[in-house]
Amino acid sequence: MGITLGTAPDSWGIWFPDDPKQTPWRRFLDEVAEAGFEWIELGPYGYLPTDLATLRGELDQRGIKVCACVVEGNLEESSPVTWRSSLQKQVLGGGELAAELGGQFMVLIDDGYIDLASGLATGPKALDGDGWKRLVDTTVNIAQTARDKFGLQLVFHPNAETHVETEQQIEQLLDETDSELVKLCLDLGHHAYCGGDPVSFLRKHHARMPHFHVKNVDGQVYKQVQAQQISVGAASGMGVFCGPGEGIVDYEQVRDVLHEVGYRGFAIVEQDMYPVAFDKPLPIARKSLAYLKEIRLGSLHAS
């Protein structure tokens, strides 16, 4: 087993390229290093500097390395080539940064059908056949670009309140895409939030998962969210997501499965908590890393 621990801007409340409610990017990088992490995902394209030399210098002076970029957008748009206009900055800009900085992955997320800010629906909860086909085709197109232009492996990230959130939807996407071209970034917290069993799903699909996200779900807050039908964006601000050692997902069982299957890959702590006070993320990051090291889920160094 070779599991490399890392973190992401999401654990500092970063959801957008630019937002005054978010931790300033220099503080984020300082606190990543202070917490003890060595690996990060880049987060929303434009949050961290997009100039390669500037970003490389900022990372190097803190001893931080990059494992992935992140792309998020409407994958079921009306044309297989529309993504080039709506996602071009993320795919091409983020892909170039990740590749030049030694990253391995492009994490792809579908836009939500519920607006994060308002909690109002932006589209249908379930796609029709044509919409699903466009989502799959766009995923494949982006995966090919990531591979052919940047040498990056695409890993698809299922997310609550998107069109790939349930176990059935995830498995349908996996069935309809090439297993070498499109891999899976399972978010264990989102999987539990959407009613799935992250431990059994991890055991079943580990071979297609070179990269996964670590977070947990606070059971008491989750009950309130379900009872009041609160959107996942608002629920995140309420603290529905928590550290790996504190929620309904048993990370010791996760560890045991990873050991059992001889898992090799990245485990990225990515705890949704937007908006969040600037002084809150660092203690949580320290605690999360200490817990993962205590249960021997992974190490800080790539093997």
PAZAPA-4460 file (N, C-alpha, C; in steps of 0.05 Angstrom, whole numbers, plus 32768, in hexadecimal, padded with zeros to 4 digits):
% residues 303
    n_x    n_y    n_z   ca_x   ca_y   ca_z    c_x    c_y    c_z   seq   type   mol
   8011   7FE8   8000   8000   8000   8000   8011   8019   8000     1      M     A
   800A   802D   7FEF   8018   8046   7FEF   8004   805C   7FEC     2      G     A
   7FFB   8068   8002   7FE7   807D   8002   7FF4   8097   800A     3      I     A
   7FF2   80AB   7FF8   7FFF   80C5   7FFD   7FE9   80D8   8006     4      T     A
   7FED   80E4   801D   7FD9   80F7   8028   7FDE   8113   801D     5      L     A
   7FC9   8121   8018   7FCB   813D   800F   7FB2   814C   8017     6      G     A
   7FB0   8165   800E   7F98   8175   8015   7F91   8187   7FFD     7      T     A
   7F7D   8197   8001   7F72   81A7   7FEB   7F67   81C2   7FF5     8      A     A
   7F65   81D6   7FE4   7F5A   81F0   7FEC   7F3E   81EE   7FF8     9      P     A
   7F2F   81DA   7FF0   7F14   81D6   7FFB   7F15   81D4   8019    10      D     A
   7F2A   81C9   8025   7F2C   81C6   8042   7F31   81E1   804F    11      S     A
   7F36   81F6   8040   7F38   8211   804A   7F21   8222   8041    12      W     A
   7F0B   8215   8038   7EF3   8224   8030   7EF5   8231   8015    13      G     A
   7F05   8225   8003   7F09   8231   7FE8   7EF7   8222   7FD4    14      I     A
   7EE3   8231   7FCA   7ED1   8225   7FB5   7ED3   8234   7F9B    15      W     A
   7EDD   824D   7F9B   7EDC   825D   7F84   7EF8   8269   7F7E    16      F     A
   7EFC   8271   7F65   7F16   827E   7F5E   7F1C   8297   7F6E    17      P     A
   7F06   82A7   7F74   7F0A   82C0   7F82   7EF1   82C6   7F92    18      D     A
   7EF5   82C8   7FAC   7EDE   82CD   7FBE   7EE9   82D9   7FD8    19      D     A
   7EDF   82F0   7FE1   7EEA   82FC   7FF9   7EE5   82EC   8013    20      P     A
   7ED2   82D9   8011   7ECD   82C8   8028   7EE2   82B2   802C    21      K     A
   7EF3   82AF   8018   7F06   8299   8018   7F21   82A1   8023    22      Q     A
   7F2F   828D   802E   7F4A   8291   8038   7F5C   829B   8022    23      T     A
   7F6B   82B0   8026   7F7E   82B9   8012   7F92   82A3   800B    24      P     A
   7F9A   82A3   7FF1   7FA9   828B   7FE8   7FC4   8289   7FF5    25      W     A
   7FD2   829F   7FFC   7FEB   829C   800A   7FE8   8290   8026    26      R     A
   7FD3   8298   8033   7FCD   828C   804E   7FC7   826E   804B    27      R     A
   7FB8   8267   8036   7FB2   824B   8032   7FCC   823B   802F    28      F     A
   7FDE   8244   801E   7FF7   8235   801A   8007   8234   8033    29      L     A
   8009   824B   8041   8018   824B   805B   800C   8236   806E    30      D     A
   7FF2   8235   8070   7FE6   8223   8083   7FE7   8206   807B    31      E     A
   7FE6   8200   8061   7FEB   81E5   8057   8006   81DB   8062    32      V     A
   801A   81EB   805E   8035   81E3   8067   8036   81E1   8086    33      A     A
   8029   81F4   8093   8029   81F4   80B0   801A   81DC   80BB    34      E     A
   8005   81D3   80AE   7FF7   81BB   80B7   8007   81A2   80B3    35      A     A
   801A   81A2   80A1   802B   818B   809C   8027   817C   8082    36      G     A
   8015   8187   8071   8010   817A   8057   8026   8182   8043    37      F     A
   802C   8170   8031   803F   8176   801C   8033   8176   8000    38      E     A
   801B   816B   7FFD   800E   8168   7FE3   7FF3   8176   7FE3    39      W     A
   7FED   8184   7FCD   7FD3   8191   7FCA   7FC7   818C   7FAE    40      I     A
   7FAD   818F   7FAC   7FA0   8195   7F92   7F9F   81B3   7F8F    41      E     A
   7F9D   81BC   7F76   7F9E   81D9   7F71   7F84   81E7   7F78    42      L     A
   7F6E   81D9   7F78   7F54   81E6   7F7E   7F49   81F5   7F67    43      G     A
   7F36   8207   7F6B   7F29   8215   7F55   7F3E   8225   7F45    44      P     A
   7F3E   8222   7F2B   7F52   822F   7F1A   7F4F   824E   7F1D    45      Y     A
   7F65   825A   7F25   7F65   8277   7F29   7F67   827F   7F46    46      G     A
   7F62   826C   7F58   7F66   8272   7F75   7F83   8276   7F7B    47      Y     A
   7F93   8262   7F74   7FB0   8264   7F77   7FBB   8272   7F5E    48      L     A
   7FD3   827E   7F5F   7FDD   828C   7F48   7FDD   827A   7F2F    49      P     A
   7FD6   8285   7F18   7FD6   8275   7EFF   7FF0   8279   7EF0    50      T     A
   8001   828B   7EF8   801B   828E   7EEC   802D   8278   7EF7    51      D     A
   8038   8267   7EE5   8047   824F   7EEE   805E   8256   7EFF    52      L     A
   806F   826A   7EF7   8087   8270   7F06   8080   827A   7F22    53      A     A
   806B   828B   7F24   8062   8295   7F3E   8059   827E   7F50    54      T     A
   8047   826D   7F45   803D   8257   7F55   8053   8244   7F5D    55      L     A
   8064   823D   7F4B   807A   822B   7F52   808B   8236   7F69    56      R     A
   8091   8250   7F67   80A1   825C   7F7C   8093   825B   7F97    57      G     A
   8079   8261   7F97   806A   8261   7FB1   8069   8245   7FBC    58      E     A
   8065   8231   7FAB   8064   8215   7FB5   807F   820C   7FBF    59      L     A
   8094   8212   7FAF   80AF   8208   7FB7   80B8   8214   7FD1    60      D     A
   80B2   822D   7FD6   80BC   8238   7FEF   80AE   822D   8008    61      Q     A
   8098   821F   8003   8089   8213   8019   808C   81F4   8019    62      R     A
   809A   81E9   8005   809D   81CC   8004   8084   81BE   7FFD    63      G     A
   8073   81CA   7FEC   8059   81BF   7FE5   805A   81B5   7FC8    64      I     A
   804E   819D   7FC3   804D   8192   7FA8   8030   818F   7F9F    65      K     A
   802C   818D   7F85   8012   818C   7F79   800C   8170   7F6E    66      V     A
   7FF5   8165   7F75   7FED   814B   7F6B   7FD7   814D   7F55    67      C     A
   7FC8   8163   7F55   7FB1   8164   7F43   7FA7   8180   7F3F    68      A     A
   7F9A   8185   7F28   7F8A   819D   7F24   7F6C   8195   7F26    69      C     A
   7F5B   81A8   7F28   7F3E   81A3   7F2A   7F2F   81B2   7F15    70      V     A
   7F1C   81A4   7F08   7F0B   81B0   7EF3   7EEE   81AB   7EFB    71      V     A
   7EDE   81C0   7EFB   7EC2   81BC   7F01   7EB1   81CC   7EEE    72      E     A
   7E9C   81C0   7EE3   7E8B   81CE   7ED0   7E73   81BE   7EC8    73      G     A
   7E63   81C9   7EB7   7E4B   81BC   7EAD   7E53   81A9   7E97    74      N     A
   7E53   818F   7E9D   7E5C   817B   7E8B   7E47   8171   7E78    75      L     A
   7E2F   8179   7E7C   7E19   8170   7E6B   7E10   8186   7E58    76      E     A
   7E22   8198   7E51   7E1B   81AE   7E3E   7E13   81A3   7E23    77      E     A
   7E09   81B4   7E12   7DFA   81AB   7DFA   7E0C   81A0   7DE4    78      S     A
   7E26   81A4   7DE5   7E37   819B   7DD0   7E50   818E   7DDB    79      S     A
   7E5A   8179   7DCF   7E72   816C   7DD9   7E8B   817F   7DDA    80      P     A
   7E8A   8195   7DCB   7EA1   81A7   7DCA   7E9C   81C0   7DDA    81      V     A
   7E84   81C4   7DE6   7E7F   81DC   7DF4   7E91   81E0   7E0C    82      T     A
   7E9B   81CA   7E17   7EAD   81CC   7E2F   7EC5   81DD   7E29    83      W     A
   7ECC   81DF   7E0F   7EE5   81EE   7E09   7EE1   820C   7E0F    84      R     A
   7EC9   8216   7E0E   7EC4   8232   7E15   7EBF   8235   7E33    85      S     A
   7EAF   8224   7E3F   7EA8   8227   7E5B   7EBD   821D   7E6E    86      S     A
   7ECC   8209   7E67   7EDF   81FC   7E78   7EFC   8200   7E6F    87      L     A
   7F00   820F   7E5A   7F1B   8210   7E4E   7F30   821A   7E61    88      Q     A
   7F2A   822F   7E71   7F3E   8239   7E83   7F46   8224   7E97    89      K     A
   7F32   8215   7EA1   7F38   8201   7EB6   7F48   81E9   7EAA    90      Q     A
   7F3E   81DF   7E94   7F4A   81C7   7E88   7F67   81CD   7E7E    91      V     A
   7F69   81E3   7E6E   7F83   81E9   7E63   7F96   81F7   7E76    92      L     A
   7F8B   820A   7E85   7F9C   8219   7E98   7FA3   8207   7EB0    93      G     A
   7F8F   81FB   7EBC   7F95   81EA   7ED3   7FA6   81D1   7ECB    94      G     A
   7FA0   81C6   7EB4   7FAF   81AF   7EAA   7FCC   81B5   7EA6    95      G     A
   7FD1   81CD   7E9B   7FED   81D4   7E96   7FFC   81D8   7EB1    96      E     A
   7FEF   81E6   7EC3   7FFC   81EB   7EDD   8002   81D0   7EEB    97      L     A
   7FEE   81BF   7EEC   7FF2   81A5   7EFA   8008   8195   7EED    98      A     A
   8009   8194   7ED2   801D   8184   7EC5   8039   8190   7EC9    99      A     A
   803B   81AA   7EC7   8055   81B7   7ECB   8060   81B4   7EE8   100      E     A
   804D   81B2   7EFB   8055   81B0   7F17   8057   8193   7F20   101      L     A
   8055   8180   7F0D   8059   8164   7F14   8041   8155   7F1D   102      G     A
   8029   8161   7F19   8010   8154   7F21   800A   813C   7F0F   103      G     A
   7FF8   812B   7F19   7FF1   8113   7F0A   7FD4   8112   7F01   104      Q     A
   7FC2   8122   7F0E   7FA6   811F   7F0A   7F97   8139   7F03   105      F     A
   7F81   8136   7EF4   7F6E   814B   7EF1   7F54   8141   7EFD   106      M     A
   7F4A   814E   7F12   7F32   8147   7F20   7F1B   8155   7F12   107      V     A
   7F07   8146   7F09   7EF0   8152   7EFA   7ED6   814F   7F0A   108      L     A
   7EC8   8165   7F0D   7EAF   8166   7F1C   7E99   8172   7F0B   109      I     A
   7E82   8167   7F0B   7E6B   8172   7EFD   7E5F   8189   7F0E   110      D     A
   7E55   819E   7F00   7E47   81B3   7F0F   7E2E   81A8   7F1D   111      D     A
   7E27   81B5   7F32   7E0F   81AC   7F41   7DF5   81B4   7F34   112      G     A
   7DE0   81A5   7F3A   7DC5   81AD   7F31   7DB7   81BF   7F46   113      Y     A
   7DC5   81C5   7F5C   7DBC   81D8   7F70   7DD2   81EE   7F72   114      I     A
   7DC9   8207   7F70   7DDC   821D   7F72   7DE8   821F   7F8F   115      D     A
   7E02   8221   7F91   7E0F   8220   7FAB   7E07   8238   7FBC   116      L     A
   7E04   824F   7FAF   7DFE   8267   7FBE   7DE1   8269   7FC7   117      A     A
   7DCE   8264   7FB5   7DB2   8268   7FBA   7DA4   824F   7FC4   118      S     A
   7DAF   8237   7FBE   7DA1   821E   7FC5   7D8A   8218   7FB2   119      G     A
   7D87   8227   7F9C   7D72   8223   7F89   7D7B   8211   7F72   120      L     A
   7D68   8202   7F66   7D6F   81F0   7F51   7D78   81FF   7F38   121      A     A
   7D8C   81F5   7F2B   7D96   8201   7F12   7D90   81EF   7EFA   122      T     A
   7D86   81D7   7EFF   7D80   81C4   7EEA   7D74   81AB   7EF5   123      G     A
   7D6F   8197   7EE5   7D62   817F   7EEE   7D75   816F   7F00   124      P     A
   7D69   8161   7F13   7D79   814F   7F25   7D85   8138   7F15   125      K     A
   7D75   812D   7F03   7D7E   8116   7EF2   7D7E   811E   7ED5   126      A     A
   7D93   8116   7EC7   7D95   811C   7EAA   7D85   8108   7E9A   127      L     A
   7D7B   8112   7E83   7D6F   80FF   7E70   7D86   80F1   7E61   128      D     A
   7D7F   80DF   7E4F   7D93   80CF   7E41   7DA7   80E0   7E32   129      G     A
   7D9D   80F5   7E24   7DAF   8107   7E14   7DC1   8116   7E27   130      D     A
   7DB6   8120   7E3D   7DC7   812F   7E4F   7DDD   811E   7E5B   131      G     A
   7DD6   8105   7E63   7DEA   80F3   7E6E   7E00   80ED   7E59   132      W     A
   7DF8   80E9   7E40   7E0C   80E4   7E2B   7E1F   80FB   7E28   133      K     A
   7E14   8114   7E29   7E25   812B   7E27   7E39   812C   7E3E   134      R     A
   7E2F   8126   7E56   7E41   8126   7E6E   7E58   8112   7E6A   135      L     A
   7E51   80FA   7E60   7E66   80E5   7E5C   7E79   80EE   7E46   136      V     A
   7E6E   80F8   7E30   7E7F   8100   7E19   7E92   8117   7E22   137      D     A
   7E88   812A   7E31   7E99   8140   7E3A   7EAE   8136   7E4D   138      T     A
   7EA7   8124   7E5F   7EBB   8118   7E70   7ED1   810B   7E61   139      T     A
   7ECA   80FB   7E4C   7EDE   80EE   7E3C   7EEF   8102   7E2D   140      V     A
   7EE3   8117   7E22   7EF2   812B   7E13   7F07   8139   7E25   141      N     A
   7EFF   8140   7E3E   7F11   814C   7E50   7F27   8139   7E59   142      I     A
   7F1F   8120   7E5D   7F33   810C   7E65   7F48   8108   7E4F   143      A     A
   7F40   8108   7E36   7F53   8106   7E20   7F65   811D   7E1F   144      Q     A
   7F5B   8135   7E23   7F6C   814D   7E23   7F80   814C   7E3A   145      T     A
   7F76   8145   7E52   7F88   8143   7E69   7F9F   812F   7E64   146      A     A
   7F98   8119   7E57   7FAD   8104   7E52   7FBF   810D   7E3B   147      R     A
   7FB4   8115   7E24   7FC4   811A   7E0C   7FD3   8134   7E0E   148      D     A
   7FC8   8149   7E1A   7FD6   8163   7E1B   7FE8   8166   7E33   149      K     A
   7FE0   815A   7E49   7FEE   815F   7E62   7FF9   8146   7E70   150      F     A
   7FF2   812F   7E67   7FFB   8116   7E74   7FEF   8112   7E8F   151      G     A
   7FD6   811D   7E93   7FC8   811A   7EAC   7FB2   8105   7EAA   152      L     A
   7FAE   80F7   7EC0   7F98   80E4   7EC2   7F7F   80F1   7ECC   153      Q     A
   7F69   80EF   7EBD   7F50   80FA   7EC7   7F44   80E8   7EDC   154      L     A
   7F3C   80F4   7EF2   7F2D   80E6   7F07   7F13   80F5   7F0C   155      V     A
   7EFD   80E7   7F09   7EE3   80F3   7F0B   7EDA   80F3   7F28   156      F     A
   7ED1   810A   7F32   7EC9   810E   7F4E   7EAB   8110   7F50   157      H     A
   7E9D   80FB   7F58   7E80   80FD   7F5E   7E7C   8110   7F75   158      P     A
   7E66   811F   7F74   7E61   8134   7F88   7E43   8136   7F8E   159      N     A
   7E3D   813C   7FA7   7E21   813F   7FAE   7E14   8155   7F9E   160      A     A
   7DFB   8151   7F96   7DEB   8164   7F87   7DF7   816A   7F6B   161      E     A
   7E04   8156   7F5F   7E0C   8157   7F43   7DFF   813F   7F36   162      T     A
   7E04   813C   7F1C   7DF7   8126   7F0D   7E07   810C   7F0F   163      H     A
   7E1C   810C   7F1E   7E2A   80F3   7F25   7E2F   80F4   7F43   164      V     A
   7E1B   80EA   7F51   7E1D   80EA   7F6F   7E16   80CF   7F7C   165      E     A
   7E04   80C0   7F70   7DFC   80A6   7F7C   7E0F   8090   7F72   166      T     A
   7E0E   8079   7F80   7E1E   8062   7F78   7E16   8059   7F5C   167      E     A
   7DFC   8059   7F56   7DF3   8051   7F3C   7DFF   8063   7F26   168      Q     A
   7DFE   807D   7F2A   7E08   8090   7F17   7E26   808D   7F13   169      Q     A
   7E34   808A   7F29   7E52   8087   7F28   7E58   806E   7F17   170      I     A
   7E4B   8058   7F1D   7E51   803F   7F0F   7E49   8040   7EF2   171      E     A
   7E34   804F   7EEC   7E2D   8052   7ED0   7E42   8061   7EC1   172      Q     A
   7E4D   8077   7ECD   7E62   8086   7EC1   7E7B   8074   7EBD   173      L     A
   7E82   8064   7ED1   7E99   8053   7ECE   7E95   803E   7EB8   174      L     A
   7E7D   8033   7EB6   7E77   801F   7EA2   7E78   802B   7E86   175      D     A
   7E72   8045   7E83   7E70   8051   7E68   7E89   8060   7E60   176      E     A
   7E9E   805E   7E6F   7EB8   806A   7E68   7ECE   8056   7E6A   177      T     A
   7EE3   805B   7E5B   7EFA   804A   7E5B   7F08   804B   7E76   178      D     A
   7F0F   8033   7E81   7F19   8032   7E9C   7F35   803D   7E9F   179      S     A
   7F44   803F   7E89   7F5E   804B   7E89   7F5D   806A   7E85   180      E     A
   7F49   8073   7E76   7F47   808F   7E70   7F3A   809F   7E87   181      L     A
   7F24   8094   7E93   7F15   80A1   7EA8   7F17   8091   7EC1   182      V     A
   7F25   809C   7ED5   7F26   8090   7EF0   7F13   809E   7F03   183      K     A
   7F13   8095   7F1C   7F00   809F   7F2F   7F0F   80AC   7F47   184      L     A
   7F05   80C3   7F4E   7F0D   80D0   7F67   7EF5   80CF   7F7A   185      C     A
   7EF4   80BA   7F8A   7EDD   80B6   7F9C   7EE1   80C9   7FB4   186      L     A
   7ECD   80D9   7FB9   7ECD   80E9   7FD1   7EBC   80DA   7FE6   187      D     A
   7ECA   80D0   7FFB   7EBD   80BE   800D   7EA7   80CC   801D   188      L     A
   7EAB   80E6   8023   7E96   80F5   8031   7E7E   80FA   8020   189      G     A
   7E82   8103   8008   7E6B   8108   7FF6   7E5D   80EE   7FF0   190      H     A
   7E6C   80D8   7FEE   7E5F   80BE   7FE8   7E4C   80B7   7FFF   191      H     A
   7E55   80BA   8018   7E43   80B4   802E   7E2C   80C8   802F   192      A     A
   7E31   80E1   802A   7E1C   80F6   802A   7E06   80EF   8016   193      Y     A
   7E0E   80E3   8000   7DFA   80DB   7FEB   7DEE   80C0   7FEF   194      C     A
   7DF3   80B4   8006   7DE6   809B   800E   7DF5   8082   8006   195      G     A
   7E0D   8085   7FFC   7E1D   806E   7FF4   7E2D   8062   800B   196      G     A
   7E39   804C   8007   7E4B   803F   801A   7E67   8042   8011   197      D     A
   7E76   8055   801B   7E91   805B   8010   7EA5   8044   8014   198      P     A
   7EA2   8034   8029   7EB5   801F   802E   7EB1   8008   801A   199      V     A
   7E98   8000   8016   7E94   7FEA   8002   7E99   7FF4   7FE6   200      S     A
   7E92   800D   7FE0   7E97   8017   7FC5   7EB5   801A   7FBF   201      F     A
   7EC4   8022   7FD3   7EE1   8023   7FD1   7EEC   8007   7FCC   202      L     A
   7EE3   7FF3   7FDA   7EED   7FD8   7FD6   7EE6   7FCF   7FB9   203      R     A
   7ECF   7FD5   7FB0   7EC6   7FCC   7F95   7ED5   7FDA   7F7F   204      K     A
   7EDB   7FF3   7F82   7EE5   8003   7F6B   7F02   800E   7F70   205      H     A
   7F10   8004   7F83   7F2A   800E   7F8A   7F3E   800E   7F72   206      H     A
   7F3B   7FFA   7F60   7F4E   7FF8   7F4A   7F4B   8010   7F37   207      A     A
   7F35   801E   7F38   7F31   8035   7F26   7F34   804F   7F34   208      R     A
   7F3F   804E   7F4C   7F41   8066   7F5D   7F5E   806C   7F65   209      M     A
   7F6D   807A   7F55   7F88   8081   7F5D   7F89   809A   7F6F   210      P     A
   7F72   80A5   7F75   7F70   80BF   7F83   7F55   80C0   7F91   211      H     A
   7F54   80C7   7FAA   7F3A   80C9   7FB7   7F3A   80E0   7FCC   212      F     A
   7F22   80E9   7FD3   7F20   80FF   7FE6   7F16   80F6   8001   213      H     A
   7F22   8102   8016   7F1D   80FB   8031   7F0D   8111   803F   214      V     A
   7EF5   810A   8048   7EE5   811B   805A   7ED1   8109   8067   215      K     A
   7EC3   8114   807B   7EAF   8104   8089   7E95   8115   808B   216      N     A
   7E81   8108   8096   7E66   8115   8098   7E5D   8114   80B5   217      V     A
   7E57   812C   80C0   7E4D   812E   80DB   7E31   8123   80DC   218      D     A
   7E2C   810D   80EA   7E13   8100   80EA   7DFC   8111   80F4   219      G     A
   7E00   8121   8109   7DEB   8131   8114   7DE3   8148   8101   220      Q     A
   7DF7   8155   80F5   7DF1   816A   80E2   7DE3   815E   80C9   221      V     A
   7DEC   8147   80C1   7DE1   813A   80AA   7DC3   8134   80AE   222      Y     A
   7DBB   812B   80C5   7D9F   8126   80CB   7D8F   8140   80C8   223      K     A
   7D99   8156   80D1   7D8B   816F   80CE   7D89   8177   80B1   224      Q     A
   7D9F   8173   80A2   7DA0   817A   8086   7D8A   816A   8077   225      V     A
   7D89   8150   807C   7D75   813F   806F   7D59   8147   8077   226      Q     A
   7D54   814C   8091   7D39   8152   809A   7D2F   816C   808E   227      A     A
   7D41   8180   808B   7D39   819A   8081   7D3F   819E   8063   228      Q     A
   7D49   8189   8056   7D4F   818A   803A   7D61   81A2   8033   229      Q     A
   7D76   81A4   8041   7D89   81BA   803D   7D9D   81B2   8027   230      I     A
   7DA4   81C5   8016   7DB6   81C0   8000   7DD2   81BA   800B   231      S     A
   7DE2   81AC   7FFB   7DFD   81A5   8004   7E0F   81BE   8007   232      V     A
   7E0A   81D3   7FF8   7E19   81EB   7FFB   7E14   81F7   8017   233      G     A
   7DFB   81FA   801E   7DF4   8205   8038   7DFC   81F2   804E   234      A     A
   7DFA   81D8   804A   7E02   81C4   805E   7E20   81C5   8064   235      A     A
   7E30   81CB   804F   7E4D   81CE   8054   7E53   81E4   8067   236      S     A
   7E44   81FB   8064   7E48   8211   8076   7E3F   820B   8093   237      G     A
   7E2D   81F7   8096   7E23   81EE   80B0   7E36   81DB   80BD   238      M     A
   7E4A   81D1   80AE   7E5D   81BD   80BA   7E55   81A1   80B6   239      G     A
   7E46   819B   80A1   7E3E   817F   809C   7E56   816D   8096   240      V     A
   7E6A   8179   808A   7E83   8169   8085   7E97   816F   809B   241      F     A
   7EA4   815A   80A4   7EB7   815C   80BA   7ED0   814B   80B5   242      C     A
   7EE2   814B   80C8   7EFB   813D   80C5   7EF7   811F   80C4   243      G     A
   7F0B   8111   80B9   7F08   80F4   80B4   7F02   80E3   80CD   244      P     A
   7F0B   80EC   80E4   7F08   80DC   80FC   7EEE   80E2   810B   245      G     A
   7EDC   80F2   8100   7EC7   80FD   8110   7EAA   80F7   8106   246      E     A
   7EA7   80EA   80F0   7E8C   80E7   80E5   7E83   80CB   80E1   247      G     A
   7E70   80C7   80CE   7E63   80AE   80CA   7E73   809A   80BA   248      I     A
   7E87   80A3   80AB   7E98   8091   809C   7EAE   8087   80AE   249      V     A
   7EB1   806D   80B0   7EC5   8060   80C1   7EE0   805F   80B2   250      D     A
   7EF2   8071   80B8   7F0B   8072   80A9   7F1E   805C   80B1   251      Y     A
   7F1A   804E   80C7   7F2A   8037   80CD   7F22   8020   80BA   252      E     A
   7F08   801E   80B4   7EFF   800B   80A0   7F0A   8012   8084   253      Q     A
   7F0A   802C   807E   7F16   8035   8065   7F33   802D   8063   254      V     A
   7F42   8032   8079   7F5E   802A   807A   7F61   800C   8075   255      R     A
   7F51   7FFC   8082   7F53   7FDF   8080   7F4E   7FD6   8063   256      D     A
   7F3B   7FE2   8056   7F37   7FDB   8039   7F4F   7FE3   8029   257      V     A
   7F59   7FFA   802D   7F71   8004   801E   7F88   7FF1   8022   258      L     A
   7F8C   7FE8   803A   7FA2   7FD4   8040   7F9B   7FBA   8032   259      H     A
   7F83   7FB2   8034   7F7A   7F98   8028   7F80   7F96   800A   260      E     A
   7F7A   7FAC   7FFC   7F7D   7FAC   7FDF   7F98   7FB5   7FD5   261      V     A
   7FA9   7FBD   7FE8   7FC4   7FC7   7FE0   7FC2   7FE1   7FD1   262      G     A
   7FB1   7FF4   7FDA   7FAC   800C   7FCC   7FC5   801E   7FC9   263      Y     A
   7FC8   802A   7FB2   7FDD   803E   7FAD   7FD0   8056   7FA0   264      R     A
   7FD4   806D   7FAB   7FC9   8085   7FA0   7FC8   809C   7FB4   265      G     A
   7FBA   80B1   7FAD   7FB8   80C9   7FBE   7F9E   80C8   7FCE   266      F     A
   7FA0   80D1   7FE7   7F88   80D5   7FF8   7F89   80F3   8001   267      A     A
   7F77   8103   7FF5   7F78   811F   7FF9   7F62   8128   800C   268      I     A
   7F6A   8134   8023   7F57   813F   8036   7F4A   8158   8029   269      V     A
   7F30   8157   8026   7F22   816B   8017   7F07   8170   8025   270      E     A
   7F08   817F   803B   7EF0   8182   804D   7EE1   819B   8045   271      Q     A
   7ECA   8198   8038   7EBA   81AF   8030   7EB1   81BF   8048   272      D     A
   7EB7   81D9   8048   7EAD   81EA   805D   7EAE   8208   8055   273      M     A
   7E9C   820E   8042   7E99   8229   8038   7E7E   8234   8041   274      Y     A
   7E7D   824D   804B   7E94   825E   8053   7E9E   8256   806E   275      P     A
   7EB7   825E   8074   7EC3   8257   808D   7ED5   826D   8097   276      V     A
   7ED6   8272   80B1   7EE8   8286   80BC   7F05   827E   80B7   277      A     A
   7F15   8292   80B1   7F30   828D   80A8   7F41   827D   80BD   278      F     A
   7F3A   8280   80D6   7F4A   8272   80EB   7F41   8256   80F1   279      D     A
   7F2D   824C   80E3   7F22   8231   80E9   7F30   821A   80DA   280      K     A
   7F39   821D   80C1   7F43   8206   80B2   7F5D   81FA   80BD   281      P     A
   7F70   820A   80C5   7F8A   81FF   80CD   7F88   81EA   80E3   282      L     A
   7F7B   81F0   80FA   7F79   81DB   810F   7F6B   81C2   8105   283      P     A
   7F57   81C5   80F4   7F49   81AD   80E9   7F5C   819D   80D7   284      I     A
   7F6C   81AB   80C7   7F7F   819D   80B5   7F94   818E   80C5   285      A     A
   7F9E   819A   80DA   7FB1   818D   80EC   7FA5   8174   80F8   286      R     A
   7F8C   8177   8102   7F7F   8160   810F   7F7A   814A   80FB   287      K     A
   7F71   8150   80E3   7F6B   813C   80CF   7F85   812C   80C8   288      S     A
   7F9A   813B   80C3   7FB3   812E   80BC   7FBD   811C   80D3   289      L     A
   7FBB   8126   80EC   7FC4   8116   8103   7FB4   80FD   8105   290      A     A
   7F9A   80FE   8100   7F89   80E6   8102   7F91   80D2   80EC   291      Y     A
   7F94   80DB   80D4   7F9B   80C9   80BE   7FB6   80BB   80C3   292      L     A
   7FC9   80CA   80CE   7FE3   80BE   80D4   7FE0   80AB   80EC   293      K     A
   7FCF   80B2   80FF   7FCC   80A1   8116   7FC0   8086   810E   294      E     A
   7FAD   8085   80FC   7FA1   806C   80F4   7FB1   805F   80DD   295      I     A
   7FC6   806B   80D5   7FD8   8061   80C0   7FCA   805D   80A6   296      R     A
   7FBA   8071   809F   7FAC   806F   8085   7FBF   8075   806E   297      L     A
   7FD3   8087   8073   7FE5   808E   805D   7FFD   809D   8068   298      G     A
   800E   80A7   8056   8025   80B6   805D   8026   80D0   804D   299      S     A
   8038   80E2   8054   803A   80FB   8046   804A   80FA   802D   300      L     A
   8058   80E4   8029   806B   80E2   8013   8062   80CF   7FFE   301      H     A
   8063   80D7   7FE4   805C   80C5   7FCE   8070   80AE   7FCD   302      A     A
   8065   8096   7FC7   8077   807F   7FC6   8076   8073   7FAA   303      S     A
***
